[in-house]
Amino acid sequence: MAAPTSPTLKDLPKVAPDVKSELEGFTPDKLKHTETQEKVVLPTKEDVQQEKTHNALLQGVEGFDADQLKKTETQEKNRLPSPDDLQQEKTHQNLLSGVETFDKDSMKNVTPAEKTHLPSTEEIQQEKTMQTHLDGIEKFDANKLKHTDTVEKNPLPTADDIKTEKSA
C-alpha cells in the first residue's frame, strides 16, 4: 500500500478571493456550542405485532408442504337448454333474420296527412270573454274605490214587543 501524498497546487480547486480571505480569518471560537439529541423512534406495540403476523404468514407460505394436499377431480356440469329455451332462441333468430332480409322495395309509399284542429267561433268567444275577465281583475285600480264607514244598526225591542213576547 502506498503512502498518501499531498495534492499539488494545480490540483487544488480555485476559490474566489473574498471567500478565500473569509476562510483564512475563520476561527472555531466563533461557533456556538449545541447539544446533539439523537431521536430514535421505536415501533409501537401494534407495529411489532403486525410485523410478526406478516413474517409468520410469509414463513407459512414458504414452508408449505404440497404433499399434504389431497388429489381431487373436477366435475364439469354442462346444463342442457330446455325446450322452452330452444323455442325462445329459434323465435329470436327468426326475428333477426326477418329484419336482416326485409325487402324495403316491397313497401308502399305513403304520405302522412297532417290534420290541424281549428277552434270553433264559440270556443274563440269563450276564450275572449275569459281573457277580458282576467284582464279586468289584473288591471283593477284600487285607487278608484271610495272610502265608506260601516254603521252597525241593532234596533232594541219596544215595550210592546217585550209584553207580547212575555205573554207568548
CORMOVEN-V30090 format. One record per backbone hydrogen bond with DSSP energy under -0.5 kcal/mol. NH is the residue of the N-H (numbers start at 1). CO is the residue of the C=O. Records with the same first field share a line. If there is no record, write none. Layout:
NH=CO / CO
//
This chain:
11=8
12=8 / 9
20=16
21=17
22=18
23=19
24=20
25=21
26=23
30=27
31=28
38=36
39=37
40=38
41=39
42=40
48=44
49=45
50=46
51=47
52=48
53=49
54=50
55=51
56=52
57=53
58=54
59=55
60=56
61=57
62=58
63=59
64=61
66=64
68=65
69=66
76=74
77=75
78=76
79=77
80=78
86=82
87=83
88=84
89=85
90=86
91=87
92=88
93=89
94=90
95=91
96=92
97=93
98=94
99=95
100=96
101=97
102=99
104=102
106=103
107=104
110=108
112=110
114=112
115=113
118=116
124=120
125=121
126=122
127=123
128=124
129=125
130=126
131=127
132=128
133=129
134=130
135=131
136=132
137=133
138=134
139=135
140=137
142=140
144=141
145=142
154=152
162=158
163=159
164=160
165=161
166=162
167=163
168=164
//
